[in-house]
Amino acid sequence: MHSRVIGLIVALGLMVAACGPAAQPTVAPPTQPAATVAPPTSTVAPKLSPTAVIGGTPAASPTPVPTRAPTPTTASARGPQYGGILKTQLRGDPVGWDPQRLTGGYLDALKVANMVFEPLGGYPAPPTVPECAMVPTPIALEKWEWPNDRTLDLKLRQGMKFHNKPPVNGREVTSDDMLYSLDRAFYKVKSRGTPALAPRITGMQATDRYTVRMTFDRPTPMIIDQVIAAIYVPFIMPKEAALDGKYEDPAKTYVGSAAFMFKEYRPGVKVSYVKNPDYWNKGLPYLDGVDLLIIPEQSTRLALFQSGSLDYWLGEVPGTFVERVQKISQAMLYSCAPYTHDGYIAPRNDLPPFNDVRVRRAMSMSLDRKALLDAVLGGQGTEAVMVPAGTYPWALRAQDLPPETRRYVEYRPDEAKKLLAEAGFPNGFKTTLDGSARYGAPHVPYVEAVAAMLGKVGIEATIKMWDYSLFQTGPNEGKQAGLMMTRYSYIDPYQAISEFYPRWEDNGLNKAHVDDPVLSKLGEELFITVDPARRDEIMRQVVLRMVDQAFVLMLPALNEFTAVQKWVGGFHMAGQRTQAGPLITPLWLEKR
C-alpha cells in the first residue's frame, strides 16, 4: 500500500487492476519525536488480525496518474519548524457541538470536535502506517487486546492530561474518563452506530487506572471499526466539563486532551484553536494554532487557495477542480482513489410505488451511469455498484456481476418503461428528489442530470434543494417523501451494510427504509464472523442482493483530493480524512 502524490493531474485511473504497482511516496514523512502513535498490537485470538478487522485487506492503492514526477513540498524537504497558524476549511457552521450526539451533518462538526477531544483510535495514517491504508490505529489508546473473542481490553496511554483549563485544570486522563465516555456513547446519548452493538455488551468496567474491559455475549469483531476507531464515538470527554450532561457550549465544555485547545467560534467566519503545551506526544504540535475557516462555496475555497490564504484544503477538493488547482504552482494534490465516499439515491422502500421491486429496477435501468461519470463528474470518478470499485476485495464491478443481475445497473431505458408498465405505471408517475447544494460543486448538476434521466422513462421528479442543516435532520435521516440523493463514507463492511440494514433504522442510517429478510440474515452473520475470507464472501452476497433488488440506486463516486501548499510540511496522506485533529497535529508551516 503506497500513496500516489499528484503533481499535475489530468486523469485518474478508474480500475485498480489496470494500474501498475503504486509509486513510492515522494513527499517525505513527517519528522516526529520518538513517542509516535503506536500501531495496533493485538488480535482476536487466534484468527483476527488488525487488517482483518476491516475486511481482509486495507483499501486499494491509489490510482491517479501524474503527468510529471511530483516533488516534496519545500517545507517537508527542509524539516520541522515551530510556529504559525494553519488555515484549513469547513463547509459550513457546525450543526451541533456535542460529537457523541451528532446524527446528521456531522462531518464538519466532527472536524471541529476532533481538534480538541482525542479519540481512542482512528485512521489518521501516522508514519507507522502506509499512506492511504485503512488500518485502525490507537491514538489516545496505547493498544487494544483481545484475551478471547468476547473480551476486549482498552489500554490508555499513561501520563496523558486534559487541557489546563477549568474545570479539569490539566488532570490526568484515566480509565474512569474512558468508561464515562463509552457509557455515555452507548447508553446515555446512543451515539451513531451504537444501538445495534449495545445489546451485545455484557459488561464494561475499569480494571485498573488505565484499562477498561468490555465483554460481549458473542464474537463482536466490528466493535473496533464501528466504535473504538470510528469517527463519531470514541472521544474521551471529562464528565465535569459537561453542562446538563451536554457539550454544546464549546467555550465552556470543549476541554479535551488533544493537541489543540478551543479558542473561539465566530459564526460564519471560523473556529479557532491554540496549541496544547502539555500534549502527551512531546514535541508536538509544531503549530501555534489552527483556524478552520467556514467556506460554504467551492469557488471561494479555490480562490482562497489560489491566493495562498488557505494552507491546507483537507479533502473535499472535487475531481472537477483538478485542472484549476493543478495550475497553482505552489500546490501539491494528493488522493487515495478509489475514495471511500460514495453517492446514491435512496427511495422510500416502505412506501408505494417504491415498495415494488419493478419500479426500483426501472429507475436503476433509466440511469446512464457512464454519461453521469463523463459529463457530470468530468471523468474524475469511480464506478460504484455498491461501493467504489477497487476499495475492498468484495467491491464488485458491473462486469463482475451475473448477467441476470448486471442488467439492473446497465442503461436500458426501453426495458425500464416496460417494467413501469407492468407495475401499473404505463405513463410513469410523479415524485420528489431531495438534495443539498452543500455537498459540493457537482452535486446540483448531478441531481439535475439524474432527474432528467428519470424523466425520459416517465418519472417526473421535482427537485428540492435543502439547506444543509435541514437536509441532514430531514431527508438525510430517512424522512424524504420520495427520492433522496445523498453521500456516505464508510471505513469497513459493517459501515457499508449499516446504511441499508434494518437493525440500524433507529439511528438514522437506514435512509432507504430497507426491510429485507435476506439482508437481515446476512447482516447478522457478518456481525459475528471473525474469519476475513468469510466476511468478504458475505459482503459479495450483500452486493448481489442490493443490486438485484435495487434497494438504492448507486451512482459513480466522485474522486476527491487534498491540496497542500508547498510551505506546509509533515503531510502524510490518510485513507480517512475526517479526523482533522490527528491529521493536522504533525504538520508545520515554513516561515514566509
NORRA-V347065 format. One record per residue. N is the residue number from 1. RES is the residue in one letter. SS is DSSP state (@ for helix, = for strand, . for the rest). PHI is phi in whole degrees, -180 to 180 (none if undefined). PSI is psi in whole degrees, -180 to 180 (999 if undefined). Layout:
# NORRA-V347065
((N & RES & SS & PHI & PSI) (N & RES & SS & PHI & PSI))
This chain:
# NORRA-V347065
((1 & M & . & none & 116) (2 & H & . & -136 & 154) (3 & S & . & -87 & 157) (4 & R & = & -113 & 128) (5 & V & = & -95 & 132) (6 & I & = & -101 & 120) (7 & G & . & -84 & -88) (8 & L & . & -112 & 118) (9 & I & = & -111 & 138) (10 & V & = & -105 & -40) (11 & A & = & -150 & 158) (12 & L & = & -104 & 137) (13 & G & . & -68 & 132) (14 & L & . & -91 & -18) (15 & M & . & -122 & 121) (16 & V & @ & -60 & -38) (17 & A & @ & -64 & -25) (18 & A & @ & -85 & -7) (19 & C & . & -96 & 154) (20 & G & . & -77 & -177) (21 & P & . & -60 & 144) (22 & A & . & -68 & 144) (23 & A & . & -73 & 154) (24 & Q & . & -68 & 149) (25 & P & . & -58 & 138) (26 & T & . & -103 & -9) (27 & V & . & -93 & 128) (28 & A & . & -61 & 137) (29 & P & . & -65 & 154) (30 & P & . & -63 & 140) (31 & T & . & -83 & 125) (32 & Q & . & -133 & 162) (33 & P & . & -63 & 168) (34 & A & . & -61 & -29) (35 & A & . & -80 & 57) (36 & T & . & -79 & 167) (37 & V & . & -62 & 130) (38 & A & . & -82 & 147) (39 & P & . & -74 & 164) (40 & P & . & -57 & 144) (41 & T & . & -116 & -21) (42 & S & . & -129 & 165) (43 & T & . & -133 & 163) (44 & V & = & -69 & 120) (45 & A & . & -74 & 135) (46 & P & . & -105 & 3) (47 & K & . & -102 & -31) (48 & L & = & -88 & 123) (49 & S & . & -104 & 163) (50 & P & . & -55 & -40) (51 & T & . & -66 & -40) (52 & A & @ & -63 & -26) (53 & V & @ & -56 & -31) (54 & I & @ & -107 & 20) (55 & G & . & 113 & 21) (56 & G & . & 110 & -50) (57 & T & . & -143 & 155) (58 & P & . & -64 & 173) (59 & A & . & -58 & 153) (60 & A & . & -63 & 155) (61 & S & . & -62 & 147) (62 & P & . & -64 & 153) (63 & T & . & -122 & 10) (64 & P & = & -65 & 152) (65 & V & = & -114 & 109) (66 & P & = & -75 & 150) (67 & T & . & -92 & -9) (68 & R & . & -150 & 159) (69 & A & . & -66 & 120) (70 & P & . & -72 & 158) (71 & T & . & -124 & 157) (72 & P & . & -64 & 154) (73 & T & . & -63 & 152) (74 & T & @ & -56 & -42) (75 & A & @ & -64 & -41) (76 & S & @ & -64 & -38) (77 & A & @ & -68 & -31) (78 & R & @ & -92 & -16) (79 & G & . & 99 & 169) (80 & P & . & -64 & 147) (81 & Q & . & -136 & 147) (82 & Y & . & -95 & 148) (83 & G & . & 110 & 169) (84 & G & . & 95 & 157) (85 & I & = & -113 & 115) (86 & L & = & -82 & 138) (87 & K & = & -115 & 124) (88 & T & = & -133 & -171) (89 & Q & = & -123 & 154) (90 & L & = & -121 & 151) (91 & R & . & -76 & -22) (92 & G & . & -177 & 180) (93 & D & . & -64 & 144) (94 & P & . & -58 & 139) (95 & V & . & -86 & -4) (96 & G & . & -173 & 161) (97 & W & . & -112 & -27) (98 & D & . & -78 & 106) (99 & P & @ & -63 & -29) (100 & Q & @ & -80 & -12) (101 & R & @ & -98 & -4) (102 & L & . & -72 & 134) (103 & T & . & -124 & -35) (104 & G & . & -133 & 153) (105 & G & . & 60 & 36) (106 & Y & @ & -87 & -16) (107 & L & @ & -62 & -48) (108 & D & @ & -67 & -43) (109 & A & @ & -63 & -35) (110 & L & @ & -70 & -37) (111 & K & @ & -59 & -43) (112 & V & @ & -62 & -47) (113 & A & @ & -71 & -34) (114 & N & @ & -67 & -19) (115 & M & . & -73 & -23) (116 & V & . & -109 & -45) (117 & F & . & -97 & 119) (118 & E & . & -73 & 126) (119 & P & = & -80 & 155) (120 & L & . & -58 & -43) (121 & G & = & -156 & -178) (122 & G & = & 173 & -156) (123 & Y & . & -129 & 54) (124 & P & . & -80 & -6) (125 & A & . & 54 & 61) (126 & P & . & -67 & 171) (127 & P & . & -58 & -20) (128 & T & . & -77 & -8) (129 & V & . & -119 & 135) (130 & P & . & -56 & 142) (131 & E & . & -58 & 141) (132 & C & . & 74 & -5) (133 & A & . & -72 & 136) (134 & M & . & -95 & 71) (135 & V & . & -112 & 119) (136 & P & . & -62 & 130) (137 & T & = & -129 & 132) (138 & P & = & -63 & 144) (139 & I & . & -124 & -77) (140 & A & . & -70 & -28) (141 & L & = & -78 & 145) (142 & E & = & -77 & -39) (143 & K & = & -171 & 168) (144 & W & = & -126 & 150) (145 & E & = & -136 & 144) (146 & W & = & -110 & 96) (147 & P & = & -59 & -34) (148 & N & = & -154 & 180) (149 & D & . & -76 & 2) (150 & R & . & -125 & 12) (151 & T & = & -136 & 128) (152 & L & = & -126 & 126) (153 & D & = & -105 & 126) (154 & L & = & -108 & 119) (155 & K & = & -114 & 117) (156 & L & = & -72 & 156) (157 & R & . & -69 & 135) (158 & Q & . & -82 & 143) (159 & G & . & 88 & 1) (160 & M & . & -74 & 135) (161 & K & = & -122 & 151) (162 & F & . & -73 & 162) (163 & H & . & -57 & 146) (164 & N & . & -81 & 69) (165 & K & . & -139 & 152) (166 & P & . & -64 & 150) (167 & P & . & -94 & 8) (168 & V & . & -92 & -39) (169 & N & . & 59 & 42) (170 & G & . & 76 & 21) (171 & R & . & -73 & 163) (172 & E & = & -71 & 145) (173 & V & . & -82 & 131) (174 & T & . & -128 & 177) (175 & S & @ & -63 & -26) (176 & D & @ & -63 & -38) (177 & D & @ & -67 & -41) (178 & M & @ & -65 & -42) (179 & L & @ & -64 & -44) (180 & Y & @ & -59 & -45) (181 & S & @ & -66 & -41) (182 & L & @ & -69 & -43) (183 & D & @ & -61 & -40) (184 & R & @ & -64 & -43) (185 & A & @ & -65 & -43) (186 & F & @ & -79 & -38) (187 & Y & @ & -120 & -27) (188 & K & @ & -88 & -53) (189 & V & . & -107 & -10) (190 & K & . & 52 & 65) (191 & S & . & -57 & 158) (192 & R & . & -54 & 128) (193 & G & . & 96 & -12) (194 & T & . & -91 & -27) (195 & P & @ & -57 & -38) (196 & A & @ & -73 & -21) (197 & L & @ & -96 & -31) (198 & A & @ & -54 & -43) (199 & P & . & -64 & -17) (200 & R & . & -87 & -12) (201 & I & = & -82 & 124) (202 & T & = & -100 & -11) (203 & G & = & -177 & 149) (204 & M & = & -140 & 125) (205 & Q & = & -150 & 149) (206 & A & = & -82 & 116) (207 & T & = & -92 & -20) (208 & D & = & -157 & -171) (209 & R & . & -64 & -21) (210 & Y & . & -127 & 7) (211 & T & = & -127 & 135) (212 & V & = & -117 & 131) (213 & R & = & -106 & 130) (214 & M & = & -112 & 136) (215 & T & = & -123 & 152) (216 & F & = & -132 & 158) (217 & D & . & -87 & -2) (218 & R & . & -162 & 166) (219 & P & . & -55 & 132) (220 & T & . & -135 & 64) (221 & P & . & -66 & -23) (222 & M & . & -78 & -2) (223 & I & @ & -61 & -32) (224 & I & @ & -66 & -53) (225 & D & @ & -72 & -38) (226 & Q & @ & -84 & -20) (227 & V & @ & -132 & -62) (228 & I & @ & -64 & -40) (229 & A & . & -112 & 15) (230 & A & . & -73 & 170) (231 & I & . & -91 & -8) (232 & Y & . & -129 & 4) (233 & V & . & -116 & -45) (234 & P & . & -87 & 23) (235 & F & = & -69 & 140) (236 & I & . & -92 & 119) (237 & M & . & -127 & 129) (238 & P & . & -74 & 131) (239 & K & @ & -60 & -39) (240 & E & @ & -71 & -13) (241 & A & @ & -86 & -12) (242 & A & . & -72 & 146) (243 & L & = & -112 & 114) (244 & D & . & 55 & 38) (245 & G & . & 78 & 9) (246 & K & = & -125 & 163) (247 & Y & . & -125 & 52) (248 & E & . & -96 & -14) (249 & D & . & -105 & 97) (250 & P & @ & -63 & -30) (251 & A & @ & -64 & -26) (252 & K & @ & -110 & -30) (253 & T & @ & -109 & -12) (254 & Y & . & -83 & 76) (255 & V & . & -124 & 105) (256 & G & . & -123 & -153) (257 & S & . & -130 & 13) (258 & A & . & -79 & -178) (259 & A & . & -74 & -13) (260 & F & = & -130 & 152) (261 & M & = & -114 & 144) (262 & F & = & -63 & 136) (263 & K & = & -113 & -58) (264 & E & = & -162 & 159) (265 & Y & = & -125 & 122) (266 & R & = & -115 & 105) (267 & P & . & -52 & 133) (268 & G & . & 77 & -2) (269 & V & . & -120 & -63) (270 & K & = & -170 & 164) (271 & V & = & -120 & 127) (272 & S & = & -116 & 150) (273 & Y & = & -137 & 155) (274 & V & = & -122 & 160) (275 & K & = & -68 & 149) (276 & N & . & -92 & 109) (277 & P & . & -71 & -11) (278 & D & . & -111 & 27) (279 & Y & . & -63 & 144) (280 & W & . & -64 & -32) (281 & N & . & -87 & 90) (282 & K & . & -57 & 137) (283 & G & . & 99 & -19) (284 & L & . & -110 & 153) (285 & P & . & -83 & 163) (286 & Y & . & -79 & -31) (287 & L & . & -75 & 148) (288 & D & . & -77 & -25) (289 & G & = & -177 & 177) (290 & V & = & -140 & 137) (291 & D & = & -113 & 121) (292 & L & = & -93 & 103) (293 & L & = & -80 & 132) (294 & I & = & -86 & 106) (295 & I & . & -133 & 92) (296 & P & . & -66 & -34) (297 & E & . & -92 & 131) (298 & Q & @ & -61 & -39) (299 & S & @ & -64 & -34) (300 & T & @ & -69 & -40) (301 & R & @ & -60 & -42) (302 & L & @ & -62 & -45) (303 & A & @ & -64 & -41) (304 & L & @ & -68 & -38) (305 & F & @ & -68 & -41) (306 & Q & @ & -61 & -36) (307 & S & @ & -82 & -9) (308 & G & . & 87 & 7) (309 & S & . & -83 & -10) (310 & L & . & -121 & 119) (311 & D & . & -83 & -35) (312 & Y & = & -143 & 106) (313 & W & = & -91 & 91) (314 & L & = & -77 & 102) (315 & G & = & 61 & -171) (316 & E & = & 64 & 9) (317 & V & = & -84 & 107) (318 & P & = & -68 & 151) (319 & G & @ & -58 & -28) (320 & T & @ & -69 & -12) (321 & F & @ & -98 & 0) (322 & V & @ & -56 & -48) (323 & E & @ & -62 & -35) (324 & R & @ & -76 & -40) (325 & V & @ & -69 & -33) (326 & Q & . & -68 & -15) (327 & K & . & -82 & -7) (328 & I & . & -85 & 110) (329 & S & . & -64 & -29) (330 & Q & . & -91 & 5) (331 & A & = & -104 & 151) (332 & M & = & -121 & 139) (333 & L & = & -109 & 140) (334 & Y & = & -133 & 152) (335 & S & = & -155 & 148) (336 & C & . & -109 & 105) (337 & A & . & -126 & 139) (338 & P & . & -65 & 142) (339 & Y & . & -86 & 148) (340 & T & . & -84 & 55) (341 & H & = & -142 & 133) (342 & D & = & -140 & 164) (343 & G & = & -126 & 148) (344 & Y & = & -156 & 165) (345 & I & = & -106 & 126) (346 & A & = & -106 & 109) (347 & P & = & -86 & 161) (348 & R & . & -80 & 93) (349 & N & . & -64 & -16) (350 & D & . & -92 & -3) (351 & L & . & -125 & 148) (352 & P & . & -71 & 150) (353 & P & . & -87 & 2) (354 & F & . & -78 & -8) (355 & N & . & -81 & 1) (356 & D & . & -101 & 118) (357 & V & @ & -60 & -28) (358 & R & @ & -65 & -38) (359 & V & @ & -67 & -44) (360 & R & @ & -65 & -42) (361 & R & @ & -64 & -39) (362 & A & @ & -62 & -43) (363 & M & @ & -62 & -44) (364 & S & @ & -63 & -41) (365 & M & @ & -75 & -12) (366 & S & . & -82 & -11) (367 & L & . & -94 & 122) (368 & D & . & -89 & 90) (369 & R & @ & -66 & -33) (370 & K & @ & -66 & -40) (371 & A & @ & -65 & -38) (372 & L & @ & -64 & -43) (373 & L & @ & -64 & -44) (374 & D & @ & -78 & -47) (375 & A & @ & -84 & -45) (376 & V & @ & -84 & -42) (377 & L & . & -95 & 2) (378 & G & . & 61 & 27) (379 & G & . & 79 & -4) (380 & Q & . & -94 & 63) (381 & G & = & -152 & -179) (382 & T & = & -135 & 136) (383 & E & . & -57 & 138) (384 & A & = & -137 & 121) (385 & V & . & -89 & -53) (386 & M & . & -125 & -38) (387 & V & . & -133 & 161) (388 & P & = & -55 & 136) (389 & A & . & -58 & 135) (390 & G & . & 96 & -8) (391 & T & . & -76 & -35) (392 & Y & . & -143 & 162) (393 & P & . & -59 & -28) (394 & W & . & -92 & 0) (395 & A & . & -79 & 105) (396 & L & . & -90 & 149) (397 & R & . & -94 & 165) (398 & A & @ & -57 & -39) (399 & Q & @ & -68 & -17) (400 & D & @ & -82 & -13) (401 & L & . & -81 & 150) (402 & P & . & -61 & 147) (403 & P & @ & -53 & -40) (404 & E & @ & -68 & -20) (405 & T & @ & -97 & -38) (406 & R & @ & -58 & -32) (407 & R & @ & -57 & -27) (408 & Y & @ & -78 & -10) (409 & V & @ & -113 & 11) (410 & E & . & -97 & 156) (411 & Y & . & -81 & 105) (412 & R & . & -137 & 70) (413 & P & @ & -62 & -35) (414 & D & @ & -66 & -42) (415 & E & @ & -66 & -34) (416 & A & @ & -61 & -42) (417 & K & @ & -64 & -39) (418 & K & @ & -64 & -42) (419 & L & @ & -64 & -40) (420 & L & @ & -63 & -41) (421 & A & @ & -63 & -43) (422 & E & @ & -62 & -32) (423 & A & . & -83 & 1) (424 & G & . & 97 & 16) (425 & F & . & -128 & 64) (426 & P & . & -63 & -24) (427 & N & . & -108 & 14) (428 & G & . & 80 & -162) (429 & F & = & -159 & 171) (430 & K & = & -107 & 146) (431 & T & = & -155 & -174) (432 & T & = & -120 & 154) (433 & L & = & -132 & 109) (434 & D & = & -94 & 147) (435 & G & = & -159 & -179) (436 & S & . & -144 & 129) (437 & A & @ & -65 & -19) (438 & R & @ & -72 & -7) (439 & Y & @ & -69 & -9) (440 & G & . & 126 & 176) (441 & A & . & -52 & -47) (442 & P & . & -87 & -1) (443 & H & @ & -66 & -44) (444 & V & @ & -64 & -52) (445 & P & @ & -63 & -27) (446 & Y & @ & -64 & -49) (447 & V & @ & -61 & -43) (448 & E & @ & -64 & -40) (449 & A & @ & -66 & -40) (450 & V & @ & -63 & -45) (451 & A & @ & -61 & -39) (452 & A & @ & -64 & -41) (453 & M & @ & -68 & -41) (454 & L & @ & -62 & -39) (455 & G & @ & -62 & -30) (456 & K & @ & -68 & -20) (457 & V & . & -105 & 8) (458 & G & . & 103 & 3) (459 & I & = & -95 & 109) (460 & E & = & -90 & 104) (461 & A & = & -103 & 113) (462 & T & = & -82 & 122) (463 & I & = & -82 & 136) (464 & K & = & -130 & 114) (465 & M & = & -95 & 119) (466 & W & . & -95 & 153) (467 & D & . & -59 & 142) (468 & Y & @ & -59 & -47) (469 & S & @ & -65 & -38) (470 & L & @ & -70 & -35) (471 & F & @ & -64 & -42) (472 & Q & @ & -68 & -32) (473 & T & @ & -97 & -1) (474 & G & . & -116 & -101) (475 & P & @ & -54 & -40) (476 & N & @ & -75 & -4) (477 & E & @ & -102 & 16) (478 & G & . & 85 & 18) (479 & K & . & -103 & 20) (480 & Q & . & -69 & 151) (481 & A & . & -81 & -33) (482 & G & . & -134 & -90) (483 & L & = & -112 & 153) (484 & M & = & -144 & 132) (485 & M & = & -105 & 123) (486 & T & = & -141 & -176) (487 & R & = & -131 & 156) (488 & Y & = & -145 & 149) (489 & S & = & -113 & 149) (490 & Y & . & -142 & 158) (491 & I & . & -116 & -27) (492 & D & . & -152 & 171) (493 & P & @ & -58 & -34) (494 & Y & @ & -64 & -42) (495 & Q & @ & -70 & -35) (496 & A & @ & -62 & -45) (497 & I & @ & -78 & -25) (498 & S & @ & -64 & -24) (499 & E & . & -64 & -23) (500 & F & . & -131 & 18) (501 & Y & . & -107 & 124) (502 & P & @ & -55 & -32) (503 & R & @ & -62 & -17) (504 & W & @ & -97 & 2) (505 & E & @ & -61 & -35) (506 & D & @ & -70 & -4) (507 & N & @ & -112 & 11) (508 & G & . & 81 & 8) (509 & L & . & -91 & -28) (510 & N & . & -83 & 72) (511 & K & . & -70 & -21) (512 & A & . & -96 & 4) (513 & H & . & 54 & 49) (514 & V & . & -79 & 132) (515 & D & . & -139 & 86) (516 & D & . & -123 & 121) (517 & P & @ & -62 & -30) (518 & V & @ & -68 & -47) (519 & L & @ & -64 & -38) (520 & S & @ & -62 & -42) (521 & K & @ & -65 & -43) (522 & L & @ & -64 & -40) (523 & G & @ & -64 & -43) (524 & E & @ & -63 & -40) (525 & E & @ & -69 & -42) (526 & L & @ & -59 & -42) (527 & F & @ & -69 & -17) (528 & I & @ & -114 & 1) (529 & T & . & -86 & 126) (530 & V & . & -92 & -38) (531 & D & . & -64 & 122) (532 & P & @ & -65 & -36) (533 & A & @ & -65 & -41) (534 & R & @ & -68 & -37) (535 & R & @ & -62 & -42) (536 & D & @ & -61 & -42) (537 & E & @ & -66 & -40) (538 & I & @ & -60 & -44) (539 & M & @ & -67 & -33) (540 & R & @ & -64 & -39) (541 & Q & @ & -66 & -36) (542 & V & @ & -61 & -47) (543 & V & @ & -60 & -47) (544 & L & @ & -60 & -42) (545 & R & @ & -67 & -41) (546 & M & @ & -63 & -42) (547 & V & @ & -70 & -44) (548 & D & @ & -61 & -41) (549 & Q & @ & -94 & -8) (550 & A & . & 50 & 45) (551 & F & . & -61 & -37) (552 & V & = & -133 & 160) (553 & L & = & -106 & 104) (554 & M & = & -77 & 143) (555 & L & = & -121 & 157) (556 & P & . & -55 & 138) (557 & A & = & -88 & 132) (558 & L & = & -75 & 125) (559 & N & . & -72 & 135) (560 & E & = & -118 & 157) (561 & F & = & -130 & 161) (562 & T & = & -113 & 134) (563 & A & = & -115 & 135) (564 & V & = & -130 & 132) (565 & Q & = & -73 & 155) (566 & K & . & -65 & -19) (567 & W & . & -90 & 4) (568 & V & = & -97 & 124) (569 & G & = & -111 & 164) (570 & G & . & 83 & 12) (571 & F & . & -75 & 137) (572 & H & . & -140 & 120) (573 & M & . & -71 & 127) (574 & A & . & -105 & 147) (575 & G & . & -71 & -28) (576 & Q & . & -119 & 120) (577 & R & . & -110 & 15) (578 & T & . & -79 & -30) (579 & Q & . & -80 & 82) (580 & A & @ & -62 & -41) (581 & G & @ & -57 & -57) (582 & P & @ & -62 & -28) (583 & L & @ & -74 & -36) (584 & I & @ & -85 & -28) (585 & T & @ & -51 & -44) (586 & P & . & -85 & 4) (587 & L & . & -81 & 157) (588 & W & = & -142 & 163) (589 & L & = & -115 & 130) (590 & E & . & -78 & 136) (591 & K & . & -64 & 136) (592 & R & . & -119 & 999))
